[in-house]
Amino acid sequence: MNPDSYGYLWWLLEEGEIFAYLSLGDGGHVICFIPEKDLVVVILLKMFCHDDFQWLFF
């Protein structure tokens, strides 16, 4: 595992015996894959106040 817990656009998280891969996207989107639990979680968010406001982040 990368010492910074980040690589190839994925975050690596280890909590005890559970290991997870996380992808964090723009606007609050999250993909979390936990192989030990056969679990995939997808969260889709739009964390922008106004449609024109989002372009200020780029």
mmCIF file as gemmi writes it, N, C-alpha and C atoms, coordinates in Angstrom:
data_model
loop_
_atom_site.group_PDB
_atom_site.id
_atom_site.type_symbol
_atom_site.label_atom_id
_atom_site.label_alt_id
_atom_site.label_comp_id
_atom_site.label_asym_id
_atom_site.label_entity_id
_atom_site.label_seq_id
_atom_site.pdbx_PDB_ins_code
_atom_site.Cartn_x
_atom_site.Cartn_y
_atom_site.Cartn_z
_atom_site.occupancy
_atom_site.B_iso_or_equiv
_atom_site.pdbx_formal_charge
_atom_site.auth_seq_id
_atom_site.auth_asym_id
_atom_site.pdbx_PDB_model_num
ATOM 1 N N . MET Axp A 1 ? 0.849 -1.18 0 1 0 ? 1 A 1
ATOM 2 C CA . MET Axp A 1 ? 0 0 0 1 0 ? 1 A 1
ATOM 3 C C . MET Axp A 1 ? 0.891 1.239 0 1 0 ? 1 A 1
ATOM 4 N N . ASN Axp A 2 ? 0.484 2.227 -0.755 1 0 ? 2 A 1
ATOM 5 C CA . ASN Axp A 2 ? 1.176 3.507 -0.811 1 0 ? 2 A 1
ATOM 6 C C . ASN Axp A 2 ? 1.193 4.131 0.59 1 0 ? 2 A 1
ATOM 7 N N . PRO Axp A 3 ? 2.316 4.654 1.05 1 0 ? 3 A 1
ATOM 8 C CA . PRO Axp A 3 ? 2.368 5.258 2.387 1 0 ? 3 A 1
ATOM 9 C C . PRO Axp A 3 ? 1.373 6.401 2.562 1 0 ? 3 A 1
ATOM 10 N N . ASP Axp A 4 ? 1.015 7.063 1.468 1 0 ? 4 A 1
ATOM 11 C CA . ASP Axp A 4 ? 0.048 8.154 1.548 1 0 ? 4 A 1
ATOM 12 C C . ASP Axp A 4 ? -1.388 7.652 1.422 1 0 ? 4 A 1
ATOM 13 N N . SER Axp A 5 ? -1.569 6.355 1.242 1 0 ? 5 A 1
ATOM 14 C CA . SER Axp A 5 ? -2.876 5.717 1.088 1 0 ? 5 A 1
ATOM 15 C C . SER Axp A 5 ? -3.616 6.208 -0.141 1 0 ? 5 A 1
ATOM 16 N N . TYR Axp A 6 ? -2.869 6.611 -1.185 1 0 ? 6 A 1
ATOM 17 C CA . TYR Axp A 6 ? -3.491 7.12 -2.408 1 0 ? 6 A 1
ATOM 18 C C . TYR Axp A 6 ? -2.708 6.643 -3.61 1 0 ? 6 A 1
ATOM 19 N N . GLY Axp A 7 ? -3.421 6.201 -4.633 1 0 ? 7 A 1
ATOM 20 C CA . GLY Axp A 7 ? -2.748 5.81 -5.858 1 0 ? 7 A 1
ATOM 21 C C . GLY Axp A 7 ? -3.73 5.519 -6.972 1 0 ? 7 A 1
ATOM 22 N N . TYR Axp A 8 ? -3.375 5.902 -8.174 1 0 ? 8 A 1
ATOM 23 C CA . TYR Axp A 8 ? -4.202 5.664 -9.363 1 0 ? 8 A 1
ATOM 24 C C . TYR Axp A 8 ? -5.629 6.179 -9.181 1 0 ? 8 A 1
ATOM 25 N N . LEU Axp A 9 ? -5.769 7.353 -8.572 1 0 ? 9 A 1
ATOM 26 C CA . LEU Axp A 9 ? -7.056 8.028 -8.347 1 0 ? 9 A 1
ATOM 27 C C . LEU Axp A 9 ? -7.955 7.324 -7.334 1 0 ? 9 A 1
ATOM 28 N N . TRP Axp A 10 ? -7.397 6.423 -6.542 1 0 ? 10 A 1
ATOM 29 C CA . TRP Axp A 10 ? -8.145 5.716 -5.505 1 0 ? 10 A 1
ATOM 30 C C . TRP Axp A 10 ? -7.486 5.93 -4.15 1 0 ? 10 A 1
ATOM 31 N N . TRP Axp A 11 ? -8.307 6.093 -3.115 1 0 ? 11 A 1
ATOM 32 C CA . TRP Axp A 11 ? -7.825 6.133 -1.739 1 0 ? 11 A 1
ATOM 33 C C . TRP Axp A 11 ? -7.921 4.731 -1.168 1 0 ? 11 A 1
ATOM 34 N N . LEU Axp A 12 ? -6.96 4.356 -0.346 1 0 ? 12 A 1
ATOM 35 C CA . LEU Axp A 12 ? -6.933 3.04 0.286 1 0 ? 12 A 1
ATOM 36 C C . LEU Axp A 12 ? -7.126 3.231 1.782 1 0 ? 12 A 1
ATOM 37 N N . LEU Axp A 13 ? -8.083 2.532 2.352 1 0 ? 13 A 1
ATOM 38 C CA . LEU Axp A 13 ? -8.418 2.698 3.761 1 0 ? 13 A 1
ATOM 39 C C . LEU Axp A 13 ? -8.389 1.34 4.442 1 0 ? 13 A 1
ATOM 40 N N . GLU Axp A 14 ? -7.696 1.274 5.566 1 0 ? 14 A 1
ATOM 41 C CA . GLU Axp A 14 ? -7.631 0.037 6.342 1 0 ? 14 A 1
ATOM 42 C C . GLU Axp A 14 ? -8.07 0.329 7.768 1 0 ? 14 A 1
ATOM 43 N N . GLU Axp A 15 ? -9.127 -0.351 8.208 1 0 ? 15 A 1
ATOM 44 C CA . GLU Axp A 15 ? -9.65 -0.213 9.564 1 0 ? 15 A 1
ATOM 45 C C . GLU Axp A 15 ? -9.686 -1.603 10.184 1 0 ? 15 A 1
ATOM 46 N N . GLY Axp A 16 ? -8.715 -1.908 11.012 1 0 ? 16 A 1
ATOM 47 C CA . GLY Axp A 16 ? -8.638 -3.251 11.584 1 0 ? 16 A 1
ATOM 48 C C . GLY Axp A 16 ? -8.359 -4.265 10.49 1 0 ? 16 A 1
ATOM 49 N N . GLU Axp A 17 ? -9.242 -5.259 10.357 1 0 ? 17 A 1
ATOM 50 C CA . GLU Axp A 17 ? -9.082 -6.285 9.327 1 0 ? 17 A 1
ATOM 51 C C . GLU Axp A 17 ? -9.852 -5.952 8.049 1 0 ? 17 A 1
ATOM 52 N N . ILE Axp A 18 ? -10.538 -4.823 8.023 1 0 ? 18 A 1
ATOM 53 C CA . ILE Axp A 18 ? -11.336 -4.429 6.859 1 0 ? 18 A 1
ATOM 54 C C . ILE Axp A 18 ? -10.528 -3.468 5.994 1 0 ? 18 A 1
ATOM 55 N N . PHE Axp A 19 ? -10.488 -3.769 4.699 1 0 ? 19 A 1
ATOM 56 C CA . PHE Axp A 19 ? -9.754 -2.953 3.738 1 0 ? 19 A 1
ATOM 57 C C . PHE Axp A 19 ? -10.739 -2.42 2.702 1 0 ? 19 A 1
ATOM 58 N N . ALA Axp A 20 ? -10.645 -1.123 2.379 1 0 ? 20 A 1
ATOM 59 C CA . ALA Axp A 20 ? -11.577 -0.519 1.426 1 0 ? 20 A 1
ATOM 60 C C . ALA Axp A 20 ? -10.826 0.321 0.407 1 0 ? 20 A 1
ATOM 61 N N . TYR Axp A 21 ? -11.391 0.381 -0.788 1 0 ? 21 A 1
ATOM 62 C CA . TYR Axp A 21 ? -10.907 1.252 -1.857 1 0 ? 21 A 1
ATOM 63 C C . TYR Axp A 21 ? -11.962 2.339 -2.034 1 0 ? 21 A 1
ATOM 64 N N . LEU Axp A 22 ? -11.533 3.6 -2.089 1 0 ? 22 A 1
ATOM 65 C CA . LEU Axp A 22 ? -12.483 4.692 -2.251 1 0 ? 22 A 1
ATOM 66 C C . LEU Axp A 22 ? -12.068 5.6 -3.397 1 0 ? 22 A 1
ATOM 67 N N . SER Axp A 23 ? -13.041 5.99 -4.182 1 0 ? 23 A 1
ATOM 68 C CA . SER Axp A 23 ? -12.83 6.987 -5.218 1 0 ? 23 A 1
ATOM 69 C C . SER Axp A 23 ? -13.709 8.174 -4.861 1 0 ? 23 A 1
ATOM 70 N N . LEU Axp A 24 ? -13.103 9.347 -4.732 1 0 ? 24 A 1
ATOM 71 C CA . LEU Axp A 24 ? -13.828 10.547 -4.332 1 0 ? 24 A 1
ATOM 72 C C . LEU Axp A 24 ? -13.876 11.499 -5.512 1 0 ? 24 A 1
ATOM 73 N N . GLY Axp A 25 ? -15.085 11.839 -5.945 1 0 ? 25 A 1
ATOM 74 C CA . GLY Axp A 25 ? -15.228 12.658 -7.136 1 0 ? 25 A 1
ATOM 75 C C . GLY Axp A 25 ? -15.731 14.059 -6.856 1 0 ? 25 A 1
ATOM 76 N N . ASP Axp A 26 ? -15.821 14.821 -7.911 1 0 ? 26 A 1
ATOM 77 C CA . ASP Axp A 26 ? -16.269 16.203 -7.856 1 0 ? 26 A 1
ATOM 78 C C . ASP Axp A 26 ? -17.728 16.279 -7.401 1 0 ? 26 A 1
ATOM 79 N N . GLY Axp A 27 ? -18.035 17.23 -6.559 1 0 ? 27 A 1
ATOM 80 C CA . GLY Axp A 27 ? -19.411 17.437 -6.122 1 0 ? 27 A 1
ATOM 81 C C . GLY Axp A 27 ? -19.868 16.51 -5.019 1 0 ? 27 A 1
ATOM 82 N N . GLY Axp A 28 ? -18.977 15.673 -4.501 1 0 ? 28 A 1
ATOM 83 C CA . GLY Axp A 28 ? -19.331 14.779 -3.407 1 0 ? 28 A 1
ATOM 84 C C . GLY Axp A 28 ? -19.59 13.34 -3.81 1 0 ? 28 A 1
ATOM 85 N N . HIS Axp A 29 ? -19.345 12.99 -5.067 1 0 ? 29 A 1
ATOM 86 C CA . HIS Axp A 29 ? -19.542 11.61 -5.513 1 0 ? 29 A 1
ATOM 87 C C . HIS Axp A 29 ? -18.522 10.689 -4.841 1 0 ? 29 A 1
ATOM 88 N N . VAL Axp A 30 ? -18.972 9.502 -4.449 1 0 ? 30 A 1
ATOM 89 C CA . VAL Axp A 30 ? -18.099 8.534 -3.775 1 0 ? 30 A 1
ATOM 90 C C . VAL Axp A 30 ? -18.393 7.134 -4.313 1 0 ? 30 A 1
ATOM 91 N N . ILE Axp A 31 ? -17.329 6.366 -4.545 1 0 ? 31 A 1
ATOM 92 C CA . ILE Axp A 31 ? -17.449 4.934 -4.805 1 0 ? 31 A 1
ATOM 93 C C . ILE Axp A 31 ? -16.598 4.245 -3.75 1 0 ? 31 A 1
ATOM 94 N N . CYS Axp A 32 ? -17.177 3.312 -3.023 1 0 ? 32 A 1
ATOM 95 C CA . CYS Axp A 32 ? -16.464 2.583 -1.979 1 0 ? 32 A 1
ATOM 96 C C . CYS Axp A 32 ? -16.629 1.088 -2.236 1 0 ? 32 A 1
ATOM 97 N N . PHE Axp A 33 ? -15.516 0.381 -2.305 1 0 ? 33 A 1
ATOM 98 C CA . PHE Axp A 33 ? -15.508 -1.058 -2.564 1 0 ? 33 A 1
ATOM 99 C C . PHE Axp A 33 ? -14.835 -1.748 -1.389 1 0 ? 33 A 1
ATOM 100 N N . ILE Axp A 34 ? -15.553 -2.668 -0.738 1 0 ? 34 A 1
ATOM 101 C CA . ILE Axp A 34 ? -15.032 -3.415 0.409 1 0 ? 34 A 1
ATOM 102 C C . ILE Axp A 34 ? -15.084 -4.901 0.058 1 0 ? 34 A 1
ATOM 103 N N . PRO Axp A 35 ? -13.966 -5.454 -0.443 1 0 ? 35 A 1
ATOM 104 C CA . PRO Axp A 35 ? -13.953 -6.844 -0.912 1 0 ? 35 A 1
ATOM 105 C C . PRO Axp A 35 ? -14.34 -7.874 0.155 1 0 ? 35 A 1
ATOM 106 N N . GLU Axp A 36 ? -13.884 -7.683 1.399 1 0 ? 36 A 1
ATOM 107 C CA . GLU Axp A 36 ? -14.158 -8.661 2.458 1 0 ? 36 A 1
ATOM 108 C C . GLU Axp A 36 ? -15.651 -8.818 2.734 1 0 ? 36 A 1
ATOM 109 N N . LYS Axp A 37 ? -16.422 -7.786 2.444 1 0 ? 37 A 1
ATOM 110 C CA . LYS Axp A 37 ? -17.869 -7.802 2.69 1 0 ? 37 A 1
ATOM 111 C C . LYS Axp A 37 ? -18.676 -7.979 1.404 1 0 ? 37 A 1
ATOM 112 N N . ASP Axp A 38 ? -17.99 -8.155 0.257 1 0 ? 38 A 1
ATOM 113 C CA . ASP Axp A 38 ? -18.67 -8.209 -1.048 1 0 ? 38 A 1
ATOM 114 C C . ASP Axp A 38 ? -19.616 -7.021 -1.197 1 0 ? 38 A 1
ATOM 115 N N . LEU Axp A 39 ? -19.104 -5.829 -0.884 1 0 ? 39 A 1
ATOM 116 C CA . LEU Axp A 39 ? -19.933 -4.628 -0.821 1 0 ? 39 A 1
ATOM 117 C C . LEU Axp A 39 ? -19.381 -3.52 -1.709 1 0 ? 39 A 1
ATOM 118 N N . VAL Axp A 40 ? -20.272 -2.909 -2.468 1 0 ? 40 A 1
ATOM 119 C CA . VAL Axp A 40 ? -19.948 -1.716 -3.246 1 0 ? 40 A 1
ATOM 120 C C . VAL Axp A 40 ? -20.984 -0.661 -2.888 1 0 ? 40 A 1
ATOM 121 N N . VAL Axp A 41 ? -20.517 0.533 -2.51 1 0 ? 41 A 1
ATOM 122 C CA . VAL Axp A 41 ? -21.406 1.644 -2.172 1 0 ? 41 A 1
ATOM 123 C C . VAL Axp A 41 ? -21.126 2.781 -3.143 1 0 ? 41 A 1
ATOM 124 N N . VAL Axp A 42 ? -22.187 3.31 -3.74 1 0 ? 42 A 1
ATOM 125 C CA . VAL Axp A 42 ? -22.064 4.448 -4.647 1 0 ? 42 A 1
ATOM 126 C C . VAL Axp A 42 ? -22.932 5.57 -4.098 1 0 ? 42 A 1
ATOM 127 N N . ILE Axp A 43 ? -22.338 6.745 -3.914 1 0 ? 43 A 1
ATOM 128 C CA . ILE Axp A 43 ? -23.066 7.914 -3.427 1 0 ? 43 A 1
ATOM 129 C C . ILE Axp A 43 ? -22.945 9.008 -4.476 1 0 ? 43 A 1
ATOM 130 N N . LEU Axp A 44 ? -24.086 9.482 -4.948 1 0 ? 44 A 1
ATOM 131 C CA . LEU Axp A 44 ? -24.111 10.559 -5.931 1 0 ? 44 A 1
ATOM 132 C C . LEU Axp A 44 ? -24.697 11.801 -5.274 1 0 ? 44 A 1
ATOM 133 N N . LEU Axp A 45 ? -23.927 12.865 -5.257 1 0 ? 45 A 1
ATOM 134 C CA . LEU Axp A 45 ? -24.355 14.124 -4.65 1 0 ? 45 A 1
ATOM 135 C C . LEU Axp A 45 ? -24.122 15.269 -5.623 1 0 ? 45 A 1
ATOM 136 N N . LYS Axp A 46 ? -24.797 16.348 -5.379 1 0 ? 46 A 1
ATOM 137 C CA . LYS Axp A 46 ? -24.52 17.577 -6.111 1 0 ? 46 A 1
ATOM 138 C C . LYS Axp A 46 ? -24.375 18.666 -5.057 1 0 ? 46 A 1
ATOM 139 N N . MET Axp A 47 ? -23.153 18.897 -4.626 1 0 ? 47 A 1
ATOM 140 C CA . MET Axp A 47 ? -22.888 19.835 -3.541 1 0 ? 47 A 1
ATOM 141 C C . MET Axp A 47 ? -22.5 21.206 -4.083 1 0 ? 47 A 1
ATOM 142 N N . PHE Axp A 48 ? -23.343 21.77 -4.917 1 0 ? 48 A 1
ATOM 143 C CA . PHE Axp A 48 ? -23.103 23.104 -5.449 1 0 ? 48 A 1
ATOM 144 C C . PHE Axp A 48 ? -24.329 23.953 -5.145 1 0 ? 48 A 1
ATOM 145 N N . CYS Axp A 49 ? -24.095 25.206 -4.83 1 0 ? 49 A 1
ATOM 146 C CA . CYS Axp A 49 ? -25.197 26.105 -4.493 1 0 ? 49 A 1
ATOM 147 C C . CYS Axp A 49 ? -25.998 26.515 -5.723 1 0 ? 49 A 1
ATOM 148 N N . HIS Axp A 50 ? -25.318 26.723 -6.816 1 0 ? 50 A 1
ATOM 149 C CA . HIS Axp A 50 ? -25.955 27.223 -8.03 1 0 ? 50 A 1
ATOM 150 C C . HIS Axp A 50 ? -25.204 26.645 -9.221 1 0 ? 50 A 1
ATOM 151 N N . ASP Axp A 51 ? -25.896 26.373 -10.325 1 0 ? 51 A 1
ATOM 152 C CA . ASP Axp A 51 ? -25.249 25.77 -11.489 1 0 ? 51 A 1
ATOM 153 C C . ASP Axp A 51 ? -24.051 26.57 -11.985 1 0 ? 51 A 1
ATOM 154 N N . ASP Axp A 52 ? -24.135 27.897 -11.98 1 0 ? 52 A 1
ATOM 155 C CA . ASP Axp A 52 ? -23.017 28.728 -12.432 1 0 ? 52 A 1
ATOM 156 C C . ASP Axp A 52 ? -21.852 28.697 -11.442 1 0 ? 52 A 1
ATOM 157 N N . PHE Axp A 53 ? -22.15 28.435 -10.174 1 0 ? 53 A 1
ATOM 158 C CA . PHE Axp A 53 ? -21.137 28.457 -9.127 1 0 ? 53 A 1
ATOM 159 C C . PHE Axp A 53 ? -20.117 27.334 -9.278 1 0 ? 53 A 1
ATOM 160 N N . GLN Axp A 54 ? -20.537 26.174 -9.794 1 0 ? 54 A 1
ATOM 161 C CA . GLN Axp A 54 ? -19.642 25.025 -9.877 1 0 ? 54 A 1
ATOM 162 C C . GLN Axp A 54 ? -18.413 25.297 -10.731 1 0 ? 54 A 1
ATOM 163 N N . TRP Axp A 55 ? -18.506 26.153 -11.711 1 0 ? 55 A 1
ATOM 164 C CA . TRP Axp A 55 ? -17.367 26.421 -12.592 1 0 ? 55 A 1
ATOM 165 C C . TRP Axp A 55 ? -16.27 27.206 -11.883 1 0 ? 55 A 1
ATOM 166 N N . LEU Axp A 56 ? -16.558 27.782 -10.734 1 0 ? 56 A 1
ATOM 167 C CA . LEU Axp A 56 ? -15.531 28.505 -9.978 1 0 ? 56 A 1
ATOM 168 C C . LEU Axp A 56 ? -14.483 27.561 -9.406 1 0 ? 56 A 1
ATOM 169 N N . PHE Axp A 57 ? -14.797 26.267 -9.322 1 0 ? 57 A 1
ATOM 170 C CA . PHE Axp A 57 ? -13.864 25.3 -8.753 1 0 ? 57 A 1
ATOM 171 C C . PHE Axp A 57 ? -12.829 24.823 -9.755 1 0 ? 57 A 1
ATOM 172 N N . PHE Axp A 58 ? -12.987 25.153 -11.037 1 0 ? 58 A 1
ATOM 173 C CA . PHE Axp A 58 ? -12.073 24.668 -12.07 1 0 ? 58 A 1
ATOM 174 C C . PHE Axp A 58 ? -11.189 25.758 -12.587 1 0 ? 58 A 1
